[in-house]
Amino acid sequence: MVSWSRVIKGINTLQFLKKYILYVFAFFLLFAGCKTNNKSQEENTDKKNLPDQFIVVLGTAQDAGYPQIGCTKECCTAYWSGKEANKHVTSLALVDRKTNQYWLFEATPDIAKQLHTLQSYLTKEDYSPDGVFITHAHIGHYTGLMEFGREAMGAKEIPVFAMPRLDSFIRTNGPWSQLVSLNNISLQTLKADSTVAISSSFKVTPLKVPHRDEFSETVGFVIESNNKKILFIPDIDKWEKWDRNIVEAINKVDIALLDGTFYKNGELPGRDMSEVPHPFVEESMNKFSSLQDLVKSKIVFIHFNHTNPLLKNNSQEKKEVKAKGFGVAEEGVVINL
């Protein structure tokens, strides 16, 4: 005959064990979370040993990031299989820790993550940049502005520096125009080759470059501190199409962060790559091969398409680029100014 008291006692014991296991599991997760937070704080503490003024690289990928949506090629499956980390879209932050100010260069689709990452480089929490400089109206360079809107951050008059066509594009096209009408951003019109003093320490000069200008003109920027100059050109069609001499431009600066979108011709099988012209990294290295080693060392490639092997942590191509005296941009790298 079944003893229901024993059954009920057994059920109660089982329920107790289940609850006990859940409590232990919850405690483990809490402990693990605390460990993660402590590690993060330690990393942040290490980052306090930073120069007063610097540029930090917040992203190195082409507009669509890495892995790219819809990509089932080996270049992207390497991420899904855990062999590669994701890479954020190309962006820089210019930081002045003495005055508690910072400026972004590009407002990318990854801006939320990038601003979160940036906090550990600052002396105080601040999600409102003192200004944002935009090179042009392709998706990886300006669409992050939407995060300043009322559906997200609800920012207050963040200065956004843009060339005339881009200024007009933002003012007259939704949803960007709403950012202007609600005073989430304050547009500041730039002029090619005209230097803007954004503080007592920093100046920025836009340089117009040839690119696919469907919605706006395209520029690169010279970012100048009291001690150094940094050239930033993430997008350009070909060096030969520019009305300036790129070598002369490199000679005038301390670091040149240059368009490295594609490593070589044929990188997009079945597609005419003249439709998306960029100076292939192989082309650029050949063009700059005769430069002195000191000048070569100024050149750092950035803005990598998901197909570009320079995105991979330990690719042979990355090793070759470095062996030839050039640099490859990495997220988190700090450039002392």
MIRONU-331475 format. One line per 5 residues: number of its first residue (from 1); their letters; for each residue x, y, z of C-alpha. Coordinates in nm, 4 decimals. Last residue first. Example, Ala and Ser with C-alpha at 12.3 -4.5 7.8 and 13.67 -1.06 7.14 Angstrom:
2 = SA = 1.3670 -0.1060 0.7140 ~ 1.2300 -0.4500 0.7800
This chain:
337 = LNIVV = 4.9169 6.3913 -2.8273 ~ 4.9516 6.0278 -2.7286 ~ 4.7755 5.7907 -2.9663 ~ 4.5863 5.5246 -2.7705 ~ 4.4964 5.1882 -2.9247
332 = GEEAV = 4.1660 5.0553 -2.7933 ~ 4.0504 4.9074 -3.1224 ~ 4.3388 4.8201 -3.3527 ~ 4.4744 5.0111 -3.6528 ~ 4.7307 4.8333 -3.8709
327 = GFGKA = 5.0728 4.9943 -3.9072 ~ 5.3293 5.0046 -4.1858 ~ 5.6957 4.9021 -4.1879 ~ 5.6940 4.6243 -4.4464 ~ 5.6920 4.3638 -4.1697
322 = KVEKK = 5.3786 4.5269 -4.0303 ~ 5.1916 4.4819 -4.3580 ~ 5.3236 4.1266 -4.3884 ~ 5.2077 4.0314 -4.0379 ~ 4.8620 4.1688 -4.1127
317 = EQSNN = 4.8526 3.9674 -4.4352 ~ 4.9470 3.6484 -4.2502 ~ 4.6426 3.6929 -4.0316 ~ 4.6772 3.6956 -3.6548 ~ 4.3841 3.8948 -3.5188
312 = KLLPN = 4.1734 3.9122 -3.8311 ~ 4.0583 4.2532 -3.9482 ~ 4.3653 4.2821 -4.1723 ~ 4.2199 3.9877 -4.3666 ~ 3.9749 4.2263 -4.5393
307 = THNFH = 3.6455 4.0567 -4.6235 ~ 3.4580 4.2370 -4.3432 ~ 3.5753 4.5666 -4.4941 ~ 3.8503 4.7446 -4.2999 ~ 3.8334 5.1139 -4.2048
302 = IFVIK = 4.1982 5.1627 -4.0892 ~ 4.5577 5.1508 -4.2167 ~ 4.8334 5.3194 -4.0163 ~ 5.1027 5.5205 -4.1929 ~ 5.3474 5.7063 -3.9670
297 = SKVLD = 5.5894 5.4117 -3.9689 ~ 5.6322 5.4580 -4.3414 ~ 5.7760 5.8059 -4.2808 ~ 6.0406 5.6766 -4.0384 ~ 6.1199 5.3870 -4.2722
292 = QLSSF = 6.1967 5.6239 -4.5573 ~ 5.9469 5.6175 -4.8419 ~ 6.0144 5.4005 -5.1463 ~ 5.7356 5.1532 -5.0671 ~ 5.4643 5.4204 -5.0319
287 = KNMSE = 5.2926 5.3522 -5.3651 ~ 5.3458 4.9763 -5.3281 ~ 5.2020 4.9837 -4.9766 ~ 4.9075 5.1877 -5.1041 ~ 4.8360 4.9485 -5.3890
282 = EVFPH = 4.8494 4.6423 -5.1594 ~ 4.6189 4.8222 -4.9168 ~ 4.3731 4.8732 -5.2001 ~ 4.2992 5.2412 -5.2608 ~ 3.9181 5.2531 -5.2643
277 = PVESM = 3.6711 5.2355 -5.5482 ~ 3.3340 5.0734 -5.4788 ~ 3.1893 5.0313 -5.8283 ~ 3.5451 4.9743 -5.9584 ~ 3.5269 4.6563 -5.7523
272 = DRGPL = 3.3121 4.4890 -6.0157 ~ 3.1517 4.2109 -5.8169 ~ 3.1653 3.8357 -5.8731 ~ 3.4172 3.7778 -5.5972 ~ 3.4671 4.0785 -5.3653
267 = EGNKY = 3.8377 4.0697 -5.2750 ~ 3.9271 4.0751 -5.6447 ~ 4.1666 4.3671 -5.5989 ~ 4.3536 4.3698 -5.2695 ~ 4.3334 4.4529 -4.8998
262 = FTGDL = 4.0084 4.6404 -4.9164 ~ 3.8952 4.9195 -4.6816 ~ 4.2450 5.0388 -4.5870 ~ 4.1727 5.4124 -4.5940 ~ 4.4404 5.5957 -4.3981
257 = LAIDV = 4.5202 5.6902 -4.0387 ~ 4.8261 5.9122 -4.0880 ~ 5.0368 5.9804 -3.7769 ~ 5.2888 6.2592 -3.7102 ~ 5.1751 6.4939 -3.9859
252 = KNIAE = 5.3239 6.7089 -4.2640 ~ 5.5088 6.4234 -4.4363 ~ 5.1827 6.2331 -4.4720 ~ 5.0243 6.5213 -4.6643 ~ 5.3264 6.5411 -4.8935
247 = VINRD = 5.2931 6.1680 -4.9606 ~ 4.9214 6.2092 -5.0299 ~ 4.9836 6.4690 -5.2988 ~ 4.6699 6.6758 -5.3318 ~ 4.4054 6.6990 -5.6048
242 = WKEWK = 4.2971 6.3469 -5.5108 ~ 4.2191 6.1069 -5.7935 ~ 4.5633 5.9430 -5.7740 ~ 4.5059 5.8472 -5.4099 ~ 4.2008 5.6461 -5.5145
237 = DIDPI = 3.8355 5.6661 -5.4083 ~ 3.8747 5.8001 -5.0537 ~ 3.7344 5.6888 -4.7195 ~ 3.8886 5.6626 -4.3698 ~ 4.1106 5.9697 -4.4102
232 = FLIKK = 4.2394 6.0799 -4.0671 ~ 4.5639 6.2806 -4.0511 ~ 4.7027 6.3383 -3.7004 ~ 4.9107 6.6413 -3.6073 ~ 5.1174 6.6746 -3.2899
227 = NNSEI = 5.2365 6.9095 -3.0161 ~ 4.9794 7.1812 -2.9538 ~ 4.7141 6.9410 -3.0786 ~ 4.6023 6.9068 -3.4398 ~ 4.3461 6.6788 -3.5986
222 = VFGVT = 4.3725 6.6907 -3.9779 ~ 4.0450 6.5575 -4.1105 ~ 3.9264 6.3691 -4.4181 ~ 3.6351 6.4932 -4.6194 ~ 3.3481 6.3661 -4.8298
217 = ESFED = 3.0719 6.5723 -4.9979 ~ 2.7167 6.4764 -4.9242 ~ 2.4239 6.2639 -5.0372 ~ 2.5531 6.0634 -5.3346 ~ 2.9186 6.1604 -5.2905
212 = RHPVK = 3.0999 5.8440 -5.3908 ~ 3.4506 5.9653 -5.2982 ~ 3.7047 6.2322 -5.3901 ~ 3.8578 6.4090 -5.0864 ~ 3.7896 6.7452 -4.9187
207 = LPTVK = 4.0258 6.8229 -4.6326 ~ 3.8620 6.9311 -4.3057 ~ 4.0863 7.1070 -4.0498 ~ 4.0539 7.0465 -3.6760 ~ 4.2253 7.2400 -3.3980
202 = FSSSI = 4.2937 7.1360 -3.0399 ~ 4.4547 7.2774 -2.7239 ~ 4.2746 7.6055 -2.6532 ~ 3.9541 7.4341 -2.7622 ~ 3.7584 7.3546 -3.0774
197 = AVTSD = 3.9698 7.5771 -3.3022 ~ 3.8311 7.5208 -3.6517 ~ 4.0664 7.5336 -3.9496 ~ 3.9344 7.6135 -4.2963 ~ 4.0701 7.3784 -4.5617
192 = AKLTQ = 3.7160 7.2833 -4.6676 ~ 3.4488 7.4778 -4.4817 ~ 3.2571 7.3390 -4.1875 ~ 2.9016 7.4131 -4.0795 ~ 2.8182 7.3609 -3.7136
187 = LSINN = 2.4902 7.1768 -3.6573 ~ 2.3511 7.1774 -3.3046 ~ 2.2180 6.8389 -3.1969 ~ 1.9299 6.7269 -2.9757 ~ 1.7771 7.0679 -3.0411
182 = LSVLQ = 1.4308 6.9235 -3.1123 ~ 1.4267 7.0748 -3.4627 ~ 1.7838 6.9613 -3.5313 ~ 1.7435 6.6015 -3.4170 ~ 1.4121 6.6029 -3.6024
177 = SWPGN = 1.5966 6.6820 -3.9263 ~ 1.7895 6.3553 -3.8874 ~ 1.4761 6.1407 -3.9096 ~ 1.4099 6.2784 -4.1579 ~ 1.5814 6.4732 -4.4329
172 = TRIFS = 1.6124 6.8511 -4.4705 ~ 1.8484 6.9549 -4.1900 ~ 2.0687 6.6440 -4.2132 ~ 2.1141 6.6732 -4.5901 ~ 2.1802 7.0481 -4.5663
167 = DLRPM = 2.4634 6.9990 -4.3163 ~ 2.5975 6.7129 -4.5288 ~ 2.6015 6.9399 -4.8323 ~ 2.7685 7.2226 -4.6345 ~ 3.0371 7.0150 -4.4515
162 = AFVPI = 2.9558 6.8884 -4.1044 ~ 3.0464 6.9539 -3.7415 ~ 2.7858 6.8272 -3.4945 ~ 2.7670 7.0210 -3.1681 ~ 2.5554 6.8351 -2.9098
157 = EKAGM = 2.2551 7.0563 -2.8434 ~ 2.0915 6.8589 -2.5611 ~ 2.0695 6.4802 -2.5925 ~ 1.7493 6.2805 -2.5630 ~ 1.9509 5.9589 -2.5312
152 = AERGF = 1.7167 5.7198 -2.7122 ~ 1.3717 5.7877 -2.8564 ~ 1.4345 6.1591 -2.8033 ~ 1.7310 6.1601 -3.0400 ~ 2.1051 6.1321 -2.9650
147 = EMLGT = 2.1022 5.7693 -3.0802 ~ 1.9997 5.8910 -3.4269 ~ 2.3460 6.0447 -3.4666 ~ 2.4786 5.6902 -3.5036 ~ 2.3738 5.7119 -3.8683
142 = YHGIH = 2.6649 5.9458 -3.9521 ~ 2.9782 5.7537 -4.0533 ~ 2.8888 5.3899 -4.1008 ~ 2.5883 5.4641 -4.3182 ~ 2.7540 5.6857 -4.5779
137 = AHTIF = 2.6863 6.0577 -4.5425 ~ 3.0346 6.2046 -4.5063 ~ 3.3342 6.2821 -4.2799 ~ 3.1406 6.3624 -3.9617 ~ 3.2923 6.5487 -3.6646
132 = VGDPS = 3.1079 6.5190 -3.3338 ~ 3.1423 6.7730 -3.0534 ~ 3.1694 6.8141 -2.6792 ~ 3.0537 6.4556 -2.6490 ~ 2.7527 6.3768 -2.4305
127 = YDEKT = 2.7879 6.0366 -2.2616 ~ 3.0032 6.1623 -1.9753 ~ 3.1167 5.9647 -1.6723 ~ 3.4235 6.1255 -1.5194 ~ 3.7997 6.1144 -1.5752
122 = LYSQL = 3.7565 5.9536 -1.9155 ~ 3.9206 5.6471 -2.0678 ~ 3.6862 5.4031 -1.8903 ~ 3.3895 5.5949 -2.0304 ~ 3.5028 5.5320 -2.3887
117 = THLQK = 3.3789 5.1739 -2.3864 ~ 3.0245 5.2935 -2.3163 ~ 3.0564 5.5565 -2.5883 ~ 3.1647 5.2846 -2.8304 ~ 2.8845 5.0483 -2.7355
112 = AIDPT = 2.6183 5.3128 -2.7977 ~ 2.7989 5.4469 -3.1062 ~ 2.8016 5.1149 -3.2899 ~ 2.5924 5.2425 -3.5852 ~ 2.8670 5.5051 -3.6191
107 = AEFLW = 2.8881 5.8750 -3.5379 ~ 3.2236 5.9670 -3.6892 ~ 3.5115 6.1522 -3.5190 ~ 3.4038 6.2004 -3.1615 ~ 3.5121 6.4863 -2.9364
102 = YQNTK = 3.6116 6.4791 -2.5709 ~ 3.6293 6.7157 -2.2773 ~ 3.7159 6.6806 -1.9086 ~ 3.9497 6.9829 -1.9203 ~ 4.2673 6.8014 -1.8151
97 = RDVLA = 4.1467 6.4676 -1.9513 ~ 4.1388 6.5987 -2.3085 ~ 4.0163 6.3204 -2.5357 ~ 3.9836 6.2938 -2.9139 ~ 3.7684 5.9883 -2.9813
92 = LSTVH = 3.8008 5.7952 -3.3051 ~ 3.5556 5.5888 -3.5078 ~ 3.5580 5.3042 -3.7579 ~ 3.2774 5.0535 -3.7111 ~ 3.3188 4.7982 -3.4346
87 = KNAEK = 3.4958 4.4652 -3.4719 ~ 3.3566 4.1355 -3.3450 ~ 3.6100 3.8909 -3.2065 ~ 3.7547 3.6087 -3.4159 ~ 3.7849 3.2312 -3.3762
82 = GSWYA = 3.4600 3.1934 -3.1828 ~ 3.2734 2.9901 -3.4442 ~ 3.0395 3.2810 -3.5146 ~ 3.3386 3.5104 -3.5685 ~ 3.5202 3.2794 -3.8107
77 = TCCEK = 3.1840 3.2421 -3.9839 ~ 3.2351 3.6016 -4.0961 ~ 3.5545 3.5648 -4.3039 ~ 3.4550 3.2092 -4.3942 ~ 3.1591 3.3392 -4.5908
72 = TCGIQ = 2.8030 3.3387 -4.4594 ~ 2.7589 3.7180 -4.4647 ~ 2.3986 3.8283 -4.4282 ~ 2.4833 4.1111 -4.1889 ~ 2.8543 4.1781 -4.1587
67 = PYGAD = 3.0645 4.0302 -3.8822 ~ 3.2186 4.2799 -3.8504 ~ 3.0988 4.6328 -3.9126 ~ 2.8648 4.7568 -4.1859 ~ 3.0479 5.0881 -4.2367
62 = QATGL = 3.4008 4.9450 -4.2626 ~ 3.5694 4.8208 -3.9473 ~ 3.8317 4.9861 -3.7252 ~ 3.6496 5.1054 -3.4137 ~ 3.6981 5.3092 -3.0978
57 = VVIFQ = 4.0571 5.4199 -3.1633 ~ 4.1711 5.6484 -2.8795 ~ 4.3188 5.9921 -2.9429 ~ 4.5175 6.1569 -2.6665 ~ 4.5542 6.4388 -2.4188
52 = DPLNK = 4.6415 6.4093 -2.0506 ~ 4.8381 6.0907 -2.1068 ~ 4.6939 5.7723 -1.9570 ~ 4.7657 5.5840 -1.6382 ~ 4.3928 5.5898 -1.5617
47 = KDTNE = 4.3590 5.3031 -1.8064 ~ 4.4983 5.0632 -1.5478 ~ 4.2180 5.1616 -1.3126 ~ 3.9656 5.0872 -1.5870 ~ 4.1119 4.7397 -1.6306
42 = EQSKN = 4.0892 4.6838 -1.2569 ~ 3.7314 4.8062 -1.2620 ~ 3.6474 4.5629 -1.5418 ~ 3.8045 4.2802 -1.3469 ~ 3.5984 4.3716 -1.0455
37 = NTKCG = 3.2843 4.3784 -1.2583 ~ 3.3596 4.0337 -1.3991 ~ 3.4285 3.8949 -1.0519 ~ 3.1065 4.0477 -0.9252 ~ 2.9174 3.8871 -1.2116
32 = AFLLF = 3.0727 3.5505 -1.1332 ~ 2.9703 3.5904 -0.7709 ~ 2.6168 3.6813 -0.8717 ~ 2.6044 3.3899 -1.1139 ~ 2.7328 3.1519 -0.8481
27 = FAFVY = 2.4828 3.2838 -0.5936 ~ 2.2031 3.2234 -0.8448 ~ 2.3268 2.8677 -0.9031 ~ 2.3458 2.8005 -0.5294 ~ 1.9964 2.9409 -0.4822
22 = LIYKK = 1.8655 2.7339 -0.7743 ~ 2.0277 2.4185 -0.6335 ~ 1.8717 2.4825 -0.2932 ~ 1.5317 2.5449 -0.4514 ~ 1.5553 2.2174 -0.6412
17 = LFQLT = 1.6733 2.0367 -0.3284 ~ 1.3831 2.1776 -0.1283 ~ 1.1387 2.0728 -0.4003 ~ 1.2835 1.7231 -0.3927 ~ 1.2545 1.7082 -0.0144
12 = NIGKI = 0.8947 1.8299 -0.0326 ~ 0.8187 1.5662 -0.2955 ~ 0.9768 1.2966 -0.0801 ~ 0.7768 1.4081 0.2221 ~ 0.4630 1.4026 0.0081
7 = VRSWS = 0.5474 1.0506 -0.1107 ~ 0.6271 0.9390 0.2438 ~ 0.2997 1.0820 0.3698 ~ 0.1244 0.9205 0.0768 ~ 0.2291 0.5720 0.1936
2 = VM = 0.1309 0.3451 -0.0961 ~ 0.0000 0.0000 0.0000
